[in-house]
Amino acid sequence: MYEDDTIHLTKECTAGIKMAIESINEVLDAVKDETFKQILIKSKEEHEQLQEKAHSILVFLAEDEKEPSAVAKGMSWLKTNVKLSMHKSDATVADLVTEGCNMGIKSLHKYLNEYPAADDKAKELANELIKKEQQLTEAISIYL
């Protein structure tokens, strides 16, 4: 059970991290404010570091990473492009990123509850990811 929960929690983290990186890449060109753009770039780099941690855990467990679901990616892409085509502004980007972060935080809390026997490294990864998402939403709140 411990190893299964560790694997599942870590895989969910990898899928969420990949989704976050893809989402940031998708909106970065729409950002006009240079400080906002730098906040997003820094967050992307932090997510990439967390991805490396998750990858290390999964390599140790001889497991593959999980990709975000095609449906989730498609819906995210569609929502992002529709909203930006209607109103291309930093406020729109901040709103999209904030929504994504909130969904990620909610999912991570759910997975922490769903996989309580995960080891400390996996739980630490999930909690660190939650913290990064919370920090990002706070940092970009001035652009809403």
N, C-alpha and C positions, 0 to 999 in steps of 0.2 A: 504494500500500500504506500509506504513512504516513497519508494522509487517511482511508482506510477504517478503519485501526486506531484512529485518533483518534476517529472517529465512533462506532465500536462500543463502545470503552471508555467514552466519555462517556455514551452511551445506557444502558449497563449501570449506570453510576453513578447516573443519574437514576432508573432503575427502583428501585434499592436505596434511594436516599434517600427516594423516595415511600413505599416499603414501611415504612421506619423511622418516618417521620412518622405514617403511618396506624396503625402498631402502638402507638406512644406514645399517640396520641389514644384508642385503644381501651382502654388499661389505666389511663389517668390517673385516672378517677373511682373506681377500685377501691383506689387508694393512700390509706392512712390517715395515714402519717407525713408531716408537712409538709416536712421536709428532703428526703425521698425524692421527694416530688412536685416540689419545686423543682429537683432534679437532673434529673428527666425533662423539665420545662419548659425548662430551660436547654439540654438536649441537643436537644430539638425545635427550638429557635431556631437552634442551631448547624447542624442539618441543613437548615433553611430557607435559611440563608446559603450553604451548599454547593450547594443546589438552584439558587440564583441564579447561582453561578459556572458550574455545569454548563449552565444555560440560556444564559448568555452565550456559552459555547464553541459550543453548537449553533446559536445564531442566527448567529454568525460563519460557520459552515460551511453555513448555510442548510438545517439539518436539524431535524426534529421530535424532541421528547422521547419516551422510551420509557416506557410504563406497565408496572407490575408485571403478571405474568401473572395471569389470572383464577383459575387453579388455585392458585397460590401464595397469593394473597389469600384465597381461600376456605378453604384449609387452615389458614392462620394464624388467620383469624377463628374457625373451628371449634375449633381447639386452645385458643385463648385463652378462648373462652366456656365450653368444657367444663371446663377446669382451674379457672377462676374460679367456676363454679357449684358445683364440688365442694369447693373450699377457697379462699374469698375472703380473701387475706391479702397483706401486703407481700412475704412470702417467695415466694408463688406468682408475683406480678408480677415480682419480681427474677429468678426462675428463667426466666420467659417472655422477658423482655427480654434476659437473658444468652444464652439459646439463639438468639434472633434476631440478636444482635450477632455471635455466633460463626459463624452461618451466613453473615452478610454479609461478615465478614472472610475466611472461606474462599472465598467466591465472588469477592470482589475480587482476592485473590491469584491465583486461577485466571484471571480476565480480564486481569490484568497480564501473566501468562505467555502467554495466548492472543493478545494484541494487543501484541507487543513493539515494533512500529514506531510506536505512538501517540506523539504529540508530548509535550513536557515538561509542558504545561499539563494535559493529560488524565491523565498519570501522577501529577502532583502532586495533582490532585483525588482520584484513587483512593487515594493514600497518605494524604491528609488525612482522608478518610472512614474508612479503616482505623484511623488514630490516634484519631479521635473515638469509634469503636466500642470500641476498647480502653480508652479513658479512662472511658467509660460503664460498662463491665463492672467495672472496678476500683472506681469510685465507689459502685456499688450492691452490691458483694460483701458488705458488712456486713448487708444485708437478706436474704441467702439463708438 
